[in-house]
Amino acid sequence: MKLKISSFFIFIFLNVYGQSSDLLINNNSYKQGLSYDELNTACKKYIEMMETETYQLYEEKTKTFAIKMNNTLINAPSNFWDKNAFLKWLKSNIKNTQFNTTEEAEAYIDDMTSVSDKMIKENKELYDMISRATKEQIIKIRKPFFDKTKYTATSKRD
């Protein structure tokens, strides 16, 4: 369960620091959402993206970061999308992680963000659709991620 929670926080964390921050922070009240066909296309493109080398590198780095953080993200400040606030919190909690220094953690975050940005650039059409999707549609598009995370967390307990 802790891996599932950490993966979720890391997923949000990267999206907030990466180019896709607008996808999670934007107010959905003005969005019309995607058409039925666009939603189906986005769902297919998301699955295709998950099979790419860049996505798999992103996922590997995300998992490694979660492990190195020792589940401390659960106690992260609610404004962790503010990089300065997050780094201040991280500095006072670095001893609870597997990082040796705040600088090492920040470099790792920057590397993850770089991979995330590359993934978004390689999947521009998908992320353009996600930016127009409602929150409910984003959840449906990213369902394979959540299903995989659920399976991974469940299989780790066995």
Backbone as JSON Lines, residues from 0, in Angstrom:
{"i":0,"aa":"M","n":[0.83,-1.2,0.0],"ca":[0.0,0.0,0.0],"c":[0.87,1.25,0.0]}
{"i":1,"aa":"K","n":[2.0,1.21,0.76],"ca":[2.87,2.37,0.81],"c":[3.46,2.68,-0.55]}
{"i":2,"aa":"L","n":[3.82,1.62,-1.33],"ca":[4.36,1.83,-2.67],"c":[3.3,2.49,-3.56]}
{"i":3,"aa":"K","n":[2.05,2.05,-3.43],"ca":[0.97,2.62,-4.23],"c":[0.8,4.11,-3.91]}
{"i":4,"aa":"I","n":[0.8,4.45,-2.64],"ca":[0.65,5.86,-2.23],"c":[1.84,6.66,-2.71]}
{"i":5,"aa":"S","n":[3.05,6.14,-2.52],"ca":[4.25,6.85,-2.96],"c":[4.24,7.05,-4.46]}
{"i":6,"aa":"S","n":[3.86,6.02,-5.21],"ca":[3.81,6.14,-6.67],"c":[2.83,7.22,-7.08]}
{"i":7,"aa":"F","n":[1.7,7.29,-6.4],"ca":[0.72,8.32,-6.72],"c":[1.29,9.71,-6.46]}
{"i":8,"aa":"F","n":[1.95,9.89,-5.3],"ca":[2.55,11.19,-4.99],"c":[3.65,11.55,-5.99]}
{"i":9,"aa":"I","n":[4.47,10.58,-6.36],"ca":[5.52,10.83,-7.33],"c":[4.92,11.21,-8.67]}
{"i":10,"aa":"F","n":[3.86,10.51,-9.07],"ca":[3.18,10.82,-10.32],"c":[2.72,12.27,-10.34]}
{"i":11,"aa":"I","n":[2.08,12.69,-9.28],"ca":[1.62,14.08,-9.18],"c":[2.81,15.02,-9.11]}
{"i":12,"aa":"F","n":[3.8,14.67,-8.31],"ca":[4.99,15.49,-8.14],"c":[5.64,15.8,-9.48]}
{"i":13,"aa":"L","n":[5.87,14.78,-10.29],"ca":[6.51,14.99,-11.59],"c":[5.64,15.8,-12.52]}
{"i":14,"aa":"N","n":[4.36,15.55,-12.5],"ca":[3.49,16.31,-13.36],"c":[3.43,17.77,-12.96]}
{"i":15,"aa":"V","n":[3.57,18.04,-11.69],"ca":[3.54,19.41,-11.22],"c":[4.82,20.14,-11.61]}
{"i":16,"aa":"Y","n":[5.98,19.48,-11.44],"ca":[7.24,20.12,-11.8],"c":[7.48,20.12,-13.3]}
{"i":17,"aa":"G","n":[6.91,19.15,-14.02],"ca":[7.11,19.05,-15.45],"c":[6.16,19.96,-16.21]}
{"i":18,"aa":"Q","n":[6.22,19.86,-17.52],"ca":[5.39,20.7,-18.37],"c":[3.92,20.41,-18.21]}
{"i":19,"aa":"S","n":[3.58,19.26,-17.7],"ca":[2.17,18.88,-17.63],"c":[1.49,19.41,-16.37]}
{"i":20,"aa":"S","n":[2.12,20.33,-15.66],"ca":[1.51,20.84,-14.43],"c":[0.14,21.44,-14.69]}
{"i":21,"aa":"D","n":[-0.05,22.05,-15.83],"ca":[-1.36,22.63,-16.14],"c":[-2.45,21.58,-16.15]}
{"i":22,"aa":"L","n":[-2.09,20.35,-16.46],"ca":[-3.09,19.3,-16.57],"c":[-3.72,18.97,-15.22]}
{"i":23,"aa":"L","n":[-2.98,19.16,-14.15],"ca":[-3.49,18.8,-12.84],"c":[-3.98,19.99,-12.05]}
{"i":24,"aa":"I","n":[-3.5,21.18,-12.37],"ca":[-3.8,22.35,-11.56],"c":[-4.93,23.19,-12.17]}
{"i":25,"aa":"N","n":[-5.08,23.14,-13.48],"ca":[-6.09,23.96,-14.12],"c":[-7.48,23.7,-13.56]}
{"i":26,"aa":"N","n":[-8.26,24.75,-13.51],"ca":[-9.65,24.63,-13.09],"c":[-10.44,24.02,-14.24]}
{"i":27,"aa":"N","n":[-11.17,22.97,-13.97],"ca":[-11.92,22.27,-15.01],"c":[-13.27,22.88,-15.31]}
{"i":28,"aa":"S","n":[-13.66,23.91,-14.59],"ca":[-15.02,24.44,-14.72],"c":[-15.3,24.98,-16.12]}
{"i":29,"aa":"Y","n":[-14.27,25.4,-16.84],"ca":[-14.48,25.97,-18.17],"c":[-14.26,24.95,-19.28]}
{"i":30,"aa":"K","n":[-13.79,23.76,-18.96],"ca":[-13.45,22.77,-19.98],"c":[-14.7,22.08,-20.52]}
{"i":31,"aa":"Q","n":[-14.71,21.93,-21.82],"ca":[-15.79,21.19,-22.47],"c":[-15.47,19.7,-22.49]}
{"i":32,"aa":"G","n":[-14.2,19.37,-22.4],"ca":[-13.79,17.98,-22.45],"c":[-13.59,17.49,-23.87]}
{"i":33,"aa":"L","n":[-13.25,16.23,-23.97],"ca":[-12.99,15.6,-25.26],"c":[-14.26,14.96,-25.8]}
{"i":34,"aa":"S","n":[-14.31,14.85,-27.1],"ca":[-15.42,14.11,-27.72],"c":[-15.19,12.62,-27.44]}
{"i":35,"aa":"Y","n":[-16.19,11.82,-27.72],"ca":[-16.1,10.37,-27.52],"c":[-14.91,9.8,-28.3]}
{"i":36,"aa":"D","n":[-14.79,10.19,-29.56],"ca":[-13.69,9.69,-30.4],"c":[-12.33,10.16,-29.89]}
{"i":37,"aa":"E","n":[-12.26,11.42,-29.48],"ca":[-10.99,11.93,-28.94],"c":[-10.59,11.19,-27.67]}
{"i":38,"aa":"L","n":[-11.56,10.94,-26.81],"ca":[-11.29,10.22,-25.57],"c":[-10.76,8.81,-25.87]}
{"i":39,"aa":"N","n":[-11.39,8.13,-26.81],"ca":[-10.91,6.79,-27.18],"c":[-9.51,6.85,-27.77]}
{"i":40,"aa":"T","n":[-9.25,7.85,-28.59],"ca":[-7.91,8.01,-29.17],"c":[-6.89,8.27,-28.07]}
{"i":41,"aa":"A","n":[-7.22,9.14,-27.13],"ca":[-6.31,9.46,-26.02],"c":[-6.02,8.21,-25.18]}
{"i":42,"aa":"C","n":[-7.04,7.42,-24.92],"ca":[-6.85,6.18,-24.14],"c":[-5.89,5.25,-24.87]}
{"i":43,"aa":"K","n":[-6.05,5.1,-26.17],"ca":[-5.16,4.23,-26.96],"c":[-3.74,4.79,-26.98]}
{"i":44,"aa":"K","n":[-3.62,6.1,-27.16],"ca":[-2.3,6.72,-27.21],"c":[-1.58,6.61,-25.86]}
{"i":45,"aa":"Y","n":[-2.33,6.66,-24.78],"ca":[-1.72,6.53,-23.45],"c":[-1.14,5.13,-23.28]}
{"i":46,"aa":"I","n":[-1.88,4.12,-23.7],"ca":[-1.4,2.74,-23.63],"c":[-0.15,2.58,-24.5]}
{"i":47,"aa":"E","n":[-0.17,3.16,-25.69],"ca":[1.0,3.1,-26.59],"c":[2.19,3.79,-25.94]}
{"i":48,"aa":"M","n":[1.95,4.93,-25.3],"ca":[3.04,5.66,-24.64],"c":[3.66,4.81,-23.54]}
{"i":49,"aa":"M","n":[2.84,4.08,-22.8],"ca":[3.34,3.26,-21.69],"c":[4.32,2.18,-22.18]}
{"i":50,"aa":"E","n":[4.28,1.86,-23.45],"ca":[5.16,0.83,-24.01],"c":[6.48,1.4,-24.54]}
{"i":51,"aa":"T","n":[6.64,2.73,-24.49],"ca":[7.85,3.33,-25.03],"c":[9.02,3.27,-24.05]}
{"i":52,"aa":"E","n":[10.2,3.37,-24.6],"ca":[11.42,3.36,-23.79],"c":[11.45,4.56,-22.83]}
{"i":53,"aa":"T","n":[11.02,5.71,-23.32],"ca":[11.03,6.92,-22.48],"c":[10.08,6.76,-21.29]}
{"i":54,"aa":"Y","n":[8.89,6.23,-21.54],"ca":[7.94,6.03,-20.44],"c":[8.51,5.04,-19.43]}
{"i":55,"aa":"Q","n":[9.11,3.98,-19.91],"ca":[9.66,2.96,-19.0],"c":[10.81,3.53,-18.17]}
{"i":56,"aa":"L","n":[11.61,4.41,-18.78],"ca":[12.67,5.1,-18.03],"c":[12.04,6.01,-16.98]}
{"i":57,"aa":"Y","n":[11.0,6.74,-17.37],"ca":[10.26,7.61,-16.45],"c":[9.73,6.81,-15.26]}
{"i":58,"aa":"E","n":[9.13,5.67,-15.56],"ca":[8.57,4.82,-14.52],"c":[9.68,4.29,-13.59]}
{"i":59,"aa":"E","n":[10.8,3.88,-14.17],"ca":[11.93,3.37,-13.37],"c":[12.46,4.45,-12.43]}
{"i":60,"aa":"K","n":[12.65,5.65,-12.97],"ca":[13.16,6.76,-12.15],"c":[12.16,7.13,-11.05]}
{"i":61,"aa":"T","n":[10.88,7.08,-11.39],"ca":[9.84,7.39,-10.41],"c":[9.85,6.39,-9.26]}
{"i":62,"aa":"K","n":[9.94,5.12,-9.59],"ca":[9.97,4.09,-8.56],"c":[11.22,4.23,-7.68]}
{"i":63,"aa":"T","n":[12.36,4.48,-8.33],"ca":[13.61,4.64,-7.57],"c":[13.51,5.84,-6.63]}
{"i":64,"aa":"F","n":[12.92,6.93,-7.11],"ca":[12.75,8.1,-6.26],"c":[11.86,7.78,-5.07]}
{"i":65,"aa":"A","n":[10.78,7.07,-5.33],"ca":[9.85,6.7,-4.25],"c":[10.58,5.86,-3.2]}
{"i":66,"aa":"I","n":[11.39,4.92,-3.65],"ca":[12.15,4.08,-2.72],"c":[13.12,4.93,-1.92]}
{"i":67,"aa":"K","n":[13.85,5.82,-2.6],"ca":[14.84,6.67,-1.92],"c":[14.19,7.63,-0.93]}
{"i":68,"aa":"M","n":[12.94,7.97,-1.18],"ca":[12.24,8.89,-0.27],"c":[11.72,8.18,0.97]}
{"i":69,"aa":"N","n":[11.76,6.85,1.0],"ca":[11.33,6.08,2.18],"c":[9.93,6.47,2.65]}
{"i":70,"aa":"N","n":[9.02,6.69,1.72],"ca":[7.63,7.04,2.05],"c":[7.47,8.36,2.8]}
{"i":71,"aa":"T","n":[8.48,9.21,2.77],"ca":[8.37,10.5,3.45],"c":[7.44,11.46,2.72]}
{"i":72,"aa":"L","n":[7.14,11.2,1.45],"ca":[6.25,12.1,0.7],"c":[4.85,12.14,1.29]}
{"i":73,"aa":"I","n":[4.49,11.11,2.02],"ca":[3.18,11.09,2.67],"c":[3.07,12.28,3.63]}
{"i":74,"aa":"N","n":[4.2,12.69,4.2],"ca":[4.22,13.8,5.15],"c":[4.67,15.12,4.53]}
{"i":75,"aa":"A","n":[4.8,15.14,3.21],"ca":[5.25,16.36,2.53],"c":[4.22,17.47,2.7]}
{"i":76,"aa":"P","n":[4.66,18.71,2.61],"ca":[3.71,19.82,2.75],"c":[2.67,19.8,1.64]}
{"i":77,"aa":"S","n":[1.51,20.32,1.93],"ca":[0.42,20.32,0.95],"c":[0.76,21.17,-0.27]}
{"i":78,"aa":"N","n":[1.69,22.1,-0.13],"ca":[2.09,22.94,-1.26],"c":[3.38,22.41,-1.9]}
{"i":79,"aa":"F","n":[3.51,21.07,-2.0],"ca":[4.75,20.5,-2.53],"c":[4.98,20.81,-4.0]}
{"i":80,"aa":"W","n":[4.0,21.38,-4.69],"ca":[4.23,21.81,-6.07],"c":[5.07,23.08,-6.12]}
{"i":81,"aa":"D","n":[5.21,23.77,-5.0],"ca":[6.11,24.91,-4.9],"c":[7.5,24.33,-4.65]}
{"i":82,"aa":"K","n":[8.35,24.36,-5.68],"ca":[9.65,23.69,-5.59],"c":[10.47,24.19,-4.41]}
{"i":83,"aa":"N","n":[10.48,25.48,-4.16],"ca":[11.25,26.03,-3.03],"c":[10.72,25.5,-1.7]}
{"i":84,"aa":"A","n":[9.41,25.47,-1.55],"ca":[8.82,24.95,-0.3],"c":[9.14,23.46,-0.14]}
{"i":85,"aa":"F","n":[9.05,22.73,-1.25],"ca":[9.35,21.3,-1.19],"c":[10.82,21.07,-0.81]}
{"i":86,"aa":"L","n":[11.74,21.82,-1.43],"ca":[13.15,21.64,-1.13],"c":[13.47,22.04,0.31]}
{"i":87,"aa":"K","n":[12.78,23.05,0.82],"ca":[12.96,23.43,2.22],"c":[12.51,22.29,3.13]}
{"i":88,"aa":"W","n":[11.35,21.71,2.82],"ca":[10.87,20.57,3.58],"c":[11.84,19.39,3.46]}
{"i":89,"aa":"L","n":[12.32,19.14,2.24],"ca":[13.23,18.03,1.99],"c":[14.52,18.2,2.78]}
{"i":90,"aa":"K","n":[15.02,19.43,2.85],"ca":[16.26,19.68,3.58],"c":[16.12,19.29,5.05]}
{"i":91,"aa":"S","n":[14.99,19.59,5.63],"ca":[14.8,19.25,7.05],"c":[14.43,17.77,7.24]}
{"i":92,"aa":"N","n":[14.13,17.06,6.15],"ca":[13.76,15.64,6.25],"c":[14.72,14.72,5.51]}
{"i":93,"aa":"I","n":[15.84,15.24,5.03],"ca":[16.76,14.46,4.21],"c":[17.27,13.22,4.96]}
{"i":94,"aa":"K","n":[17.41,13.33,6.25],"ca":[17.92,12.19,7.04],"c":[16.95,11.01,7.03]}
{"i":95,"aa":"N","n":[15.69,11.26,6.69],"ca":[14.69,10.2,6.63],"c":[14.61,9.56,5.25]}
{"i":96,"aa":"T","n":[15.49,9.99,4.34],"ca":[15.51,9.45,2.98],"c":[16.82,8.7,2.75]}
{"i":97,"aa":"Q","n":[16.95,8.11,1.58],"ca":[18.19,7.45,1.2],"c":[19.12,8.37,0.41]}
{"i":98,"aa":"F","n":[18.74,9.64,0.27],"ca":[19.62,10.61,-0.37],"c":[20.63,11.1,0.65]}
{"i":99,"aa":"N","n":[21.86,11.33,0.2],"ca":[22.9,11.82,1.1],"c":[22.78,13.31,1.37]}
{"i":100,"aa":"T","n":[22.33,14.05,0.35],"ca":[22.21,15.51,0.49],"c":[20.96,16.0,-0.24]}
{"i":101,"aa":"T","n":[20.56,17.19,0.1],"ca":[19.43,17.82,-0.6],"c":[19.8,18.05,-2.06]}
{"i":102,"aa":"E","n":[21.05,18.39,-2.31],"ca":[21.51,18.63,-3.68],"c":[21.39,17.37,-4.53]}
{"i":103,"aa":"E","n":[21.73,16.22,-3.94],"ca":[21.59,14.94,-4.66],"c":[20.12,14.69,-4.99]}
{"i":104,"aa":"A","n":[19.24,14.93,-4.05],"ca":[17.8,14.75,-4.27],"c":[17.3,15.72,-5.34]}
{"i":105,"aa":"E","n":[17.73,16.96,-5.26],"ca":[17.3,17.95,-6.26],"c":[17.78,17.58,-7.65]}
{"i":106,"aa":"A","n":[19.0,17.08,-7.77],"ca":[19.53,16.65,-9.07],"c":[18.7,15.48,-9.61]}
{"i":107,"aa":"Y","n":[18.3,14.59,-8.72],"ca":[17.47,13.45,-9.15],"c":[16.1,13.94,-9.61]}
{"i":108,"aa":"I","n":[15.54,14.88,-8.89],"ca":[14.25,15.47,-9.28],"c":[14.37,16.13,-10.64]}
{"i":109,"aa":"D","n":[15.45,16.89,-10.84],"ca":[15.66,17.55,-12.13],"c":[15.79,16.52,-13.26]}
{"i":110,"aa":"D","n":[16.48,15.41,-12.98],"ca":[16.63,14.35,-13.98],"c":[15.27,13.73,-14.31]}
{"i":111,"aa":"M","n":[14.47,13.45,-13.28],"ca":[13.13,12.9,-13.51],"c":[12.28,13.87,-14.32]}
{"i":112,"aa":"T","n":[12.38,15.13,-13.99],"ca":[11.62,16.15,-14.71],"c":[12.02,16.2,-16.17]}
{"i":113,"aa":"S","n":[13.32,16.07,-16.42],"ca":[13.83,16.06,-17.79],"c":[13.25,14.89,-18.59]}
{"i":114,"aa":"V","n":[13.22,13.73,-17.98],"ca":[12.64,12.55,-18.64],"c":[11.14,12.76,-18.86]}
{"i":115,"aa":"S","n":[10.46,13.32,-17.87],"ca":[9.03,13.6,-17.99],"c":[8.77,14.58,-19.14]}
{"i":116,"aa":"D","n":[9.59,15.63,-19.22],"ca":[9.44,16.61,-20.31],"c":[9.64,15.95,-21.68]}
{"i":117,"aa":"K","n":[10.63,15.06,-21.76],"ca":[10.89,14.35,-23.02],"c":[9.69,13.48,-23.38]}
{"i":118,"aa":"M","n":[9.13,12.79,-22.4],"ca":[7.97,11.93,-22.63],"c":[6.79,12.76,-23.14]}
{"i":119,"aa":"I","n":[6.58,13.91,-22.55],"ca":[5.48,14.79,-22.96],"c":[5.71,15.3,-24.38]}
{"i":120,"aa":"K","n":[6.94,15.68,-24.68],"ca":[7.28,16.18,-26.02],"c":[7.07,15.08,-27.08]}
{"i":121,"aa":"E","n":[7.45,13.84,-26.74],"ca":[7.3,12.72,-27.67],"c":[5.83,12.34,-27.86]}
{"i":122,"aa":"N","n":[4.98,12.77,-26.96],"ca":[3.56,12.42,-27.0],"c":[2.7,13.68,-26.98]}
{"i":123,"aa":"K","n":[3.12,14.65,-27.79],"ca":[2.48,15.96,-27.79],"c":[0.97,15.88,-28.05]}
{"i":124,"aa":"E","n":[0.57,15.09,-29.03],"ca":[-0.86,14.99,-29.35],"c":[-1.65,14.46,-28.15]}
{"i":125,"aa":"L","n":[-1.13,13.45,-27.49],"ca":[-1.79,12.89,-26.31],"c":[-1.91,13.96,-25.22]}
{"i":126,"aa":"Y","n":[-0.81,14.64,-24.91],"ca":[-0.85,15.63,-23.84],"c":[-1.67,16.86,-24.2]}
{"i":127,"aa":"D","n":[-1.77,17.16,-25.48],"ca":[-2.69,18.23,-25.9],"c":[-4.13,17.82,-25.61]}
{"i":128,"aa":"M","n":[-4.44,16.54,-25.87],"ca":[-5.79,16.06,-25.58],"c":[-6.03,16.05,-24.07]}
{"i":129,"aa":"I","n":[-5.04,15.62,-23.3],"ca":[-5.18,15.59,-21.85],"c":[-5.42,17.01,-21.32]}
{"i":130,"aa":"S","n":[-4.77,17.99,-21.92],"ca":[-4.94,19.37,-21.44],"c":[-6.36,19.89,-21.67]}
{"i":131,"aa":"R","n":[-7.08,19.29,-22.61],"ca":[-8.46,19.69,-22.88],"c":[-9.48,18.8,-22.18]}
{"i":132,"aa":"A","n":[-9.01,17.71,-21.6],"ca":[-9.91,16.74,-20.97],"c":[-10.4,17.23,-19.61]}
{"i":133,"aa":"T","n":[-11.56,16.75,-19.22],"ca":[-12.07,17.01,-17.87],"c":[-11.31,16.1,-16.9]}
{"i":134,"aa":"K","n":[-11.43,16.37,-15.62],"ca":[-10.77,15.53,-14.61],"c":[-11.2,14.08,-14.75]}
{"i":135,"aa":"E","n":[-12.47,13.85,-14.97],"ca":[-12.97,12.48,-15.11],"c":[-12.37,11.8,-16.32]}
{"i":136,"aa":"Q","n":[-12.21,12.55,-17.42],"ca":[-11.61,11.97,-18.62],"c":[-10.12,11.69,-18.4]}
{"i":137,"aa":"I","n":[-9.44,12.55,-17.67],"ca":[-8.02,12.32,-17.38],"c":[-7.86,11.03,-16.58]}
{"i":138,"aa":"I","n":[-8.74,10.82,-15.64],"ca":[-8.69,9.58,-14.85],"c":[-8.9,8.37,-15.76]}
{"i":139,"aa":"K","n":[-9.84,8.47,-16.67],"ca":[-10.1,7.36,-17.6],"c":[-8.89,7.14,-18.51]}
{"i":140,"aa":"I","n":[-8.3,8.21,-19.03],"ca":[-7.13,8.08,-19.91],"c":[-5.98,7.41,-19.16]}
{"i":141,"aa":"R","n":[-5.77,7.79,-17.92],"ca":[-4.64,7.28,-17.15],"c":[-4.97,6.01,-16.37]}
{"i":142,"aa":"K","n":[-6.14,5.44,-16.61],"ca":[-6.54,4.23,-15.91],"c":[-5.49,3.12,-16.02]}
{"i":143,"aa":"P","n":[-4.89,2.88,-17.18],"ca":[-3.86,1.82,-17.24],"c":[-2.7,2.05,-16.26]}
{"i":144,"aa":"F","n":[-2.34,3.31,-16.02],"ca":[-1.3,3.61,-15.03],"c":[-1.76,3.19,-13.64]}
{"i":145,"aa":"F","n":[-2.97,3.56,-13.28],"ca":[-3.49,3.24,-11.95],"c":[-3.7,1.72,-11.8]}
{"i":146,"aa":"D","n":[-4.16,1.06,-12.87],"ca":[-4.33,-0.39,-12.82],"c":[-2.98,-1.07,-12.63]}
{"i":147,"aa":"K","n":[-1.97,-0.61,-13.34],"ca":[-0.63,-1.2,-13.23],"c":[-0.06,-0.94,-11.84]}
{"i":148,"aa":"T","n":[-0.25,0.25,-11.31],"ca":[0.23,0.58,-9.97],"c":[-0.47,-0.29,-8.94]}
{"i":149,"aa":"K","n":[-1.76,-0.48,-9.11],"ca":[-2.52,-1.32,-8.18],"c":[-2.0,-2.75,-8.23]}
{"i":150,"aa":"Y","n":[-1.76,-3.27,-9.44],"ca":[-1.26,-4.63,-9.6],"c":[0.13,-4.75,-8.97]}
{"i":151,"aa":"T","n":[0.99,-3.79,-9.22],"ca":[2.35,-3.81,-8.69],"c":[2.33,-3.79,-7.16]}
{"i":152,"aa":"A","n":[1.52,-2.92,-6.58],"ca":[1.44,-2.83,-5.12],"c":[0.88,-4.11,-4.53]}
{"i":153,"aa":"T","n":[-0.11,-4.69,-5.17],"ca":[-0.71,-5.94,-4.69],"c":[0.28,-7.08,-4.8]}
{"i":154,"aa":"S","n":[1.0,-7.17,-5.91],"ca":[1.92,-8.27,-6.11],"c":[3.12,-8.19,-5.18]}
{"i":155,"aa":"K","n":[3.49,-7.0,-4.72],"ca":[4.62,-6.84,-3.79],"c":[4.29,-7.44,-2.45]}
{"i":156,"aa":"R","n":[3.02,-7.5,-2.07],"ca":[2.63,-8.03,-0.77],"c":[2.64,-9.54,-0.75]}
{"i":157,"aa":"D","n":[2.49,-10.17,-1.92],"ca":[2.42,-11.64,-1.97],"c":[3.75,-12.29,-1.66]}
